[in-house]
Amino acid sequence: MSVLFYTLQKEFLLIFRDKMILPMMFLMPIIQLTILPFAVDLDVRHLRLTVIDNDKSSYSQQIISKIGASDIFTIHSIENTYSEAIKKIGKNEADIILHIPQNFEKDLVRNNESVISISADAVDAIKSGLGTNYLSSIIQNFNHQIRLEWSGGVEFSAPMDVKYSFWYNPLLSYRNYMVPAILVLLLTTLSGFITTLNIVREKEEGTMEQINVTPLKRWQFILGKLIPFWIIGIVIFTLGLLILSYVYSIHIEGSILLLYIFAAVFLVSILGVGLFISILSNTQQQAMFVSYFFIMIFILLSGLFTNIESMPKWAYSISNIIPITHFMHAVRAIVIKGSNFSALWLNMVYILAAGIILNGLSILLYRKTS
């Protein structure tokens, strides 16, 4: 144990002597976790709406006023023809076109039905999809109010009355969903990159040859490299939880102890990825490219932005064996839903298995001789 103690002492001295590692590992998460959730926001607001009002009736004006009163839409312009309106979308000056045809009010009163056209810029599928749904909902609400007026305030009977409620995130705040995931992302990126560069840097500087002639065992070498960054990772995770609570006012519904247990095991896994890559790499440039490749795959398949169940079967299978996928699910479930260990034990098994395999391979592949 004394050999391991001196190895850890040497690693901490190297870390504190490096003027870039500590600022990068502590300032970057604070800055990024404070800025990124405001940028990574899929809530749709202030969509630019171009209106074609060929009817110019009281009903068409009521619809336009009702839409303009919403903070989701901004009436950007009112055009006379569809060709003029579509140019606005082509120039990226409008997101959605609302076309109210001639005789809209007359058809609605006489025939009890009328048609309104909605055209959306679908380059951004999320914006166009949510925008058209919001706009359709406002028009349906207007339609319901008109029919109430015609019936003298008597509600129409419906064959089915649907009532719904939102659990765990009643205000449907996208930030509550993204901030814990961004914390996981930053912990993964920093831990993976820094650990990867650590061993390779010693190879380039020639200190690895000096270490190899010492009686240091392979497992002691790997633990000496892993433990310092594991401790730093726990500190970063703590800072992230403080930002989550005090900057974004996200209340942690579940056990904080369970969060730390998952973080501790996950850090062993992701540090194992960095150690594994660094042992196989000979230069820092090579290590950075390889680690960047794997971390990008981890991010895209982790469920950060999309539901992993919606992925193709082959992508879902790969996603299911990546430790970040299970850690991200566990953090979201604990923070937002208050899930306990009995609901998340399978995620822990995947993370723990990945950590054992990756660190075991690192110990086996580390050679003290050429």
N, C-alpha and C positions, 0 to 999 in steps of 0.2 A: 504493500500500500504506500510505503514511503516513496517508491519509484514513481507511482502514479501521482503522488502529491507534488513531487518536483516537476513532473511533466506538466501538470496543471499550472503550477507557478510560472513556468517558462511560457506557456501559452497566453496567460493573462498579461505577462510583461510585454509580449509581442503585440497583443491587442491594444494595450494602453499606450505603447510607443507609436503606433500608427495613427497619424493625425487625421486620417480620412475615415477609418472604420467606425469609430464611435459616433461622430456627427452623422454619418450615413445611416447607421443603425438606429439612432434615436430621433434625430431631427426629421429624417425623411418620412417615417411613419406618422409622426405628429402632423407634419405639413400636408401629406397626401391624404390622411384620413380626415383632415379638416376640409380639404378642397374637393376631393374626388366625389363624395356623395352628392354634392350640389351639382356636379357636372353629369354624373351617371344617374339621371332622373328620367324615367319613362312616363311620368305624369304629363298629360297633354294639356297645354294652356295657350291662350292667345293665338289660336289658329287664324290665319288671314283668310277671310271669306269675301268672295266676289259674288254679288247678287245681280241677277237679271230679272227685273220685275217688268214683265210685259203686260201685266194686268192692271197695276196701279189702283187697286181697289182697297177698301178698308181692311179686308181680311189679309191681303198681301202685306199691308203696312203693319198689321198686328203681328204677323209672323216675323217680319224683319226686326221689329222692336223687341220682340221676345228673345230672339237670337242675340241681338246686340246687347241685351241686359245681362247675358251670361259672361262670366270671365273666361270661358273656354274659347269664345270666338271674338274676333275683332272685325267689324265691317270695313274691309280695306277699300272697296270701290263698288259702285253700282253702274253696270254697263247696260247697253241697249240690245246687243246681239251676243249670241253664243261665241261667234268667231272672235269678237273683241275680248270676251272673257277668257277664252282658252289661251290667248296670247299672254295673259297675266300669269298663267301657270307655266307656260313655256319660258318666260323670263324670270321665273322663281319669285314673282311678286304676290302670288296667291297660292293657297293650299287647297281650297275647296271652292267649287262653284255651286250656287243654289239658283236653279232656273224655275221661276214661277211663270207658267204659260199664260197666254191671253185667255180670257173668259174663265179664269180659275175660280173666282167667287161665284159666277153665274152657274157653272157646272156643279159646284158644291151645293148650292141652294136648290137648283132644279133637279139634278140627277142624284143628289146625295153622295156624290163621289167626284174626285178630281185627282190630277196627277201633278206631282212636283218632282223635278229631276235634280239629282245630286251627282256631281262629278268631282273626283278627288285625285290629287297628285299622289300616285302610289309608288313613287321611288322609295319613300320611307313608308314601309307597309304598316308599321305600328301606328304612326301618326295618322295615316289615311284611314286605317281601320277603326281606331278609336274615335277619330273626328267624325266620320260618317255615322257611327253608332250614337254619339252624343247629339248630332244634328237630327237624326231620325227620332230620337227620344223627345227632343224639344217639339218637333212637328207633331208627333203623336199626342203629346200633352196638349198642344193647341187644338188638335182635332177633338180631343175629349172635352175640352172646355166649350167648344162651339156646340157640340151635341148636347151638353148640359143646358146651354142657353136655349136651344131649340125645344128641349123637353121640359122647360120650365123648372129646371133644377132637380129633376127626378133622375137618380142614378140608373144607368142601364144595367140590367142583370147580366152577369157573365157566367158562362158554363163552368169556369174554374177560377178560383181566387188564389193566387200565388203570393205567399208572404216569405220573405227571406231575411236572414240576419248574417252579419259578418263576425266570425269569431276570431279572437286573438289579435286582429288588426282591424278594428271596427271602422276606422276612418280611411281604410285602404291606402295608407301612406306607403308609397314605394320606398321611401327612405328607411323605414323600419325593416324592410326586406333586404335592402342593399348594404347598409352600413355594417352589419355583422359579417356579410360576405366579403366586403372590401377589407375588413380587418384580417380575415383568413387569407385573402390574396396577398396582402402586404407581408404577413408573417411567412408565407410560403416563398415569396420572391426573395426577400432579404435573407432568410435562413439558407435557402438553396444556393444563392449566388455567393454569399460570403464564405460559406463552408467550402464550396467548390474551389474558390481561388486560394484558400488557405494552404492546402498541401502542395498545390502546383507552384505557388510562389516559393515555397521552400525548395522544391526541385530546381527551379531556375536559379535561386541564390546559392545553391550548393550545400545548404544546411542539412538536407536529407541524407547526404553521405555521412555526415558527422553523427546523425541520429542512428544510422544503420550500424555503426560500429559499436554502439553502446549495447548493454545487456537488456535493453528495453524490449519487452515482448510485444507481439502484434496487437493483442487485445488492449494492452496498456497504451499503445500508440493511438489506436482508434478512439478509445475513451478519452484520452488526453485532448484529442482534437474535437471531440463531440461535446463534452461537458461544458466548456466555457461558452460556446455558442448556444447551448441548450439553456443556460442560465440567462444569457442576454435575450434569448427568445421569450422566456417567461416574463422578463421585465418589459419587453416591447408589448407583449400581450396584455399586461397589466395597464400600461399607458393607453392602449387601445380601448380597453373596457372603461377607463376613466373618461376618455373622450366620448365614447358611446353614451355614457350616463349623463355627463355634465354639459357637453356641447349639443348633443342631439336629443337629450331628455328621453332616451329610450330606457324604459325600466326593464331590468333583467328579471323575467318571471320565474325562472328556474333556479337551481342550485349553482352558486358561484364555485363551490368546491368541485362540482361535477364538470364545470367548464374548464377548470384548471387541470383536472385529471385528463380530460380529452386533449387539452393543449400540450400537456407534458408528453403524452404518448405520441401525438402527432409530430411534435418537434423531433422526437427520436427518428421517426420515419423520414421526414423531409431532410433532416441532416444526414441521414443515411444515403439519400439520393445524392447529395452534394459530395459526400465522402467517396461514394462509389464512382462518380464521374471524375473526381480529382485523382483518384488512384490510377484510372485508365488513361488520363490525359498527361501530356508532357509539357505543354505550354499553357500560360494563362489565356491566351487567345483561343486556343483549341477548347479549353474548359468552358469558357464563356459561351462559345457558339453551341456546344453540346447542351449545357445547362439551359440556355435560352430556348433551344428547341424543345426540351422536355417540359419546361415550365409553361411555355405557350400551349402545349398540348394539355397540360394539367388545367390551365385556366379555361380553355375552350370546352373541355369535356367535364368540367367540375359541376356544372349547373349554376354558374355565377349569373348568367343572363337568361338561360333557357331551362326548361324542365327536361331532365335527363330521360324521363319516360317517353318523351316525344321524339327522341333520337332514333335513327335506324338501329336495328338489333346489334350490328357489329359495333357501332359507336357506343351503344348502351353497355355492351359487354366490357369494352375497354374502360368506359367511365366507372363501371362498378368495381374495378380492381385498383383504381387510383385512390390513394389515401385522402387527398384533398377533397374529393367528392363526399366522402363519409364525414370528414371533419366539418365541412361547410354545412351539411345537413344537420349535424349534431348541434353546432353553434346556433344556427337559426332556430332549431326546435327548442333548445334550452332558453334562449333569450326571449323569443316571441311567444312560444306556447307553454313554456315551463315544463317540458318533458323530463321524465326521470330516467334512471339508468335502465330500467326494465324495458323501456320503449326504444332504447338506443344501443343495447348491448351488441347487436350484430354489427353496427358501425364500428364499435370499439374492436371487435374481432378482426375486421378488415384492416384497420389502422395498425393494430398490434402485429398482425401477420406481416404486413408490409415492412414494418420497422425491423422485425427479426430477420426477414429474408435479406433486406438491403444491407443492414449492418453486418450480418453474417457473411455475405459475399465480400464486403469491404475487408473484413478480417482475413478471409481466405485468399483474396487476390493481392493483398499487401505483401510484398517481398522485400526482404532486407538485403538480398543479393541480386545482381543483374541476371 
